[in-house]
Amino acid sequence: MPAILKNTWKVLYITILCVGMMIHSFAQNSDSAKNVFHLFGTALITNNGISFIPTFSLGKPATIVSLSMGNKRLSFEPEFRFSFEGKPWAILLWGRYKITDNNRFKLHAGSHLGLSYSYPNVIINGVATDILQVKRYWASDIVPNYSVKKNWTIGIYYLYSHGLDIGTVKNTHFLTLNTNISNIEMADGFFVNFRPQVYYLQMDNTDGYFTSATVSLLKNNLPFSIAATFNKKINTNIVTKDFVWNVSLNYSFNHNYIRK
């Protein structure tokens, strides 16, 4: 196996092991009459792997696989990001907990270990060689959302990230004010989701204000969808592009399992 992928396969192995342990745990633990276990995920391909935090942007075609598995309160949500060449771009291993989850107000919190991969070109014995460099981040977030009316929510998202290795951004603060308008009906069973937001980003001694929006086109009973994301600087001294965008093709699945 190429050395460039050894660490990634270790992470994938640990993730699969954790998933198996969680499935076994949920199968053995019953609340009252029933114990519901969910498994859902999304796999997408995009022309431009971008992130609202520039440290985690790829800037070229990529594929992303996101999973979520757990019960009503607790879930494990790994995310795997790869370039089209098959090289890992980032891996996020999320654990999330639903503190409050009623019809009007939801409050969720989570924490994750993030692995950011890069491939700097160095000279080894007079030969230019790409090496694998992995930087670790530990992050936590809190997510309150309020349902204004059916299919319309407003919310705040706050994330704090701490770089664990030399050369990482030690302290990142990411705060957004967002709204989500879903299931906007179109013709022939199609509908649109629209999620605009404004956010503040601080990375050590640099900071700035940005705006972004994601528009998704879906069809009833079809697992595929198309989404486009746009991100624009408002005022910042963070070194990043003024305007970035991407388009993605998504495949989603959702299953619930009930232990009787």
N, C-alpha and C positions, 0 to 999 in steps of 0.2 A: 504493500500500500504506500502511495506517495506520502512523504513526510508532511506535505502541506495540508493533508486532510486528517492526520492522526488525531489531533486534539478535537476536531469536529466530530469524528466518529465516537470518541469517548463521551462527548456531551450528548450525542444522540442516544448512545447506549444507556447512559444514566437517566435520560428523559424517559425512554421506554420502560426502564426498570421502575421508575417512580410511578408511571402510569399504571403498570401492573399492580404495584403495591396499593395504589389508591382504589383501583377497581376491586381488589380483594377486600380492602377495608370497608368500602361501601356495601359490598355484598354481605359482609359479616355483621354490619351494624344496622339495625332497624330501629326507627324512631318509635312510632306507635303501630299503626296498622300497615303503613306502606313506607318504603324508602325509595325516592326517585333519584335516578342517576342520569345526567345528561351527557351527551357527547356530540359536539358540533364543531364545525370548522370551515375555513375558507382557504382556497388555493387560488392564487392569481398570478398572471404574467403582466408586466408593465414595460412600457418603452423607456421609463426613467425611474430608477429607484431613488426616491427622495424621502427626506425626513424633515420635520419641522425643527429638529435640533441638528444643525449642520454637521456635527461630529459623526452622525449616523447616516449621512447621505452617501449614496453610491454614485449617482450621476450618470448611469447607463442602464440598459435593459436588465431586468431582474425578475426573479420569481420569489413569492412569499407564501409560506404556508403557516396559517394560524389555527390553533386548536384550543378547545375548552372542554374540560371534563370535570365533573364534580356533582355535588348535590345542591339543594336549595340555597345553602349559605356559602359553602366553600368550594372553590374551583382551582384547578391547576391549568394554566394557559400558556403553553410554550409557543414561541413564534420563531420560525426559521427563515432567514433571508439569504438568497443565493444569487450570484450573477449568472448570466446565461452560459458562462464558461464552466459552471458547476462549482465555483469557488465560494465559500461562505462569506457573506458580507456582514451579517450580525445575527446573533442568537439571543433571544430574551426568554427567560424562564420565570414567568409570572405566577404568583400565588395571590388569589383575590378572595375577599370576604364581603358579603352583603350585610352591612350593619342594619340598614332599614330598607325594606323593599315592598312598599305598599303602592296603591294605585296612583297616588298623587306625588309622593315624595320618595326618592330613592337616594341612599347614601352607601357608596361602595368604597372600599379601600384595598390597596394591594402593595406588593413589594416584589422586586425581581433582581436577579443577577443578569447583567447584560454583558455579552462578549462582542467586542467590535474588532473586526478583522481587517488588516491592511497588508499590502504586498510591496514594501519598498524595494527599490533596486539598489543593490550594494555590490561592491567589487570584492570578490573572494579569489585570492590567488591569481589576480589579474583578469578575472572573468566576471562580467556583469551578470548578476544572478538575482532573481526575485526571491525574497525570503518571506516567510509567514510571520506576522506580528499580531499578537492578540492582546487587547487591552480590556481590563475588567472594570465594570461599573456596578455599583449597588444603588438601587433607586426605590423610592416609595411614592405612592400617589394617593389622593383622596378625591372622590368624584360625587358631589351632590347634584341631583337633577330634580327639577320640578315640572310636573305635567300641567301646562296651562289649559289645554283641552285635548281631546282625542287627536292623536298623531302630531302633537306639537309640544315639545319640551324645551325648557331653557336650563342651562347648567353652568357649572364652574368645574374646571379641571386643574388640579395643582399637582405637579411632580417635582420632587427633589432628587437629584442624582449626585453621587459622589464617586469620583474616579479613584480606583484602588492602586493603580500602577503609575510609575514614573512616566511623564509625558501626557497624562490624561488631564482633562478638565476636572479640577478637584470639586468644585461646587457649581451645580447647574440648578437654576430655578426656572420653572416653566409654568405659567399661569394663563389660563384661557377663560374667556367668556364666550359661550357658544349657544346656539339654538339648533334644534333638529326638527325639520318639517318632513314627515314621512307619508308615504302612500298618497301622493298627489295623483289623482286618477287621470289617465290619458286614454286614448282610443284603443280598442281591441285588446283589453286586458293588461295593457302596459301601465306602469305607474313610476313616479319619480320620487326620490328622496333628496333633500337639500339640506346641507349642514354647513353654514357659514360660521366663522369665529374670528375674533380678534385676540391676540395674545402678546404677552410680555415674556421675553426670554433674557435671562442673565447667565452668562458663562464666565465665572471668575470675575475679572475686572471689565468685561465688556457686556453691553446689554442693548436692548432695542425693542421696538414695537413692530408687529407684523399683522397681516390679515390673510386669511385663507378661506377656501370653500371647497367642498366636495359635493359633486352632483352624481347621482346614481340612477341608472335606467334599468328597471326590472320588469319581469312579466309573471303573471300568476302561474303557479305550478311549474315554473321553469327554474332549474338550479343555477343557470348562468345569468350574469348581469354585466353591465358595462359601467365604469365609473371614471370620472375625470376630477383631478385635484389641481387647484391653483394656489400659489403662495406668493405674496407680494410684500416687500419691505415697506414700512411706513417711515420709521426713523430709527437708525441703528448705527453703532460702530463695530458690530460683528462683521467679520469678513465672510460674506456670502453673496450669492447672486441676487440681483434686484427682483427678478421674477422667474419662477420655475413652475412647471406644470407636468402632468403626466396623464396617460390614459391607461386603464387596466381592464383586462377581461377576467372575471371572477367566477369561480365555481364554489357553491356552498352546499353544506348538508347539515341536517339537524335530526338527532335521534334522542328519544327519552326511553329509559328502562326503569320498570317498576318492580320492586321486590315485594311480593305479596306475603 
